[in-house]
């Protein structure tokens, strides 16, 4: 995150079982960044299976906006709230990676 004014509102990295790593970072952005990030947040949610190398990533950045990487496939994501972001991440990890967080 480039802006030194961005406020880290959530950060977590942990191992889930013997081969899955989860890392989540969510920033609240200052008003000067709201034009590029109208939802006022920037985030990165990652789940990696270290054995199979399967990976799921949810993030947003200008100019792409909100999107999800299912391995090498990328799809748009309809962001509504941080709470739903967590719920959707868990659902995507279960559906795509067959891992229950």
C-alpha positions, 0 to 999 in steps of 0.5 A: 500500500503506497499511501502512508495515510492508509489505515490498516484495519485488519491483518492476519496471516496463519497456517490452516492445517499442514499445507494451507496458508491464509493472509488477509490485509484490509486498509481504510483509505484516506479521502484523497484516494476515494476517487480511485477507490470509491468503496474507501478500502483496499484489500488482499485476501489470499489462500494458498495450498503449499502442496498443490500450489492451488491459489485463491486471491481476492483484491482490488486495485486501480484501475481493475477494481474488485476481482477474484483470482481462481488460480489463473482465472480472474473474475470481477467481484461485486464488493458490498461490505467488508463483512461480506468480503470475509463471507465470500472469501470463505465460500470461495475457498471452500468451493474452489480449494475445498478447504473450510476456514 
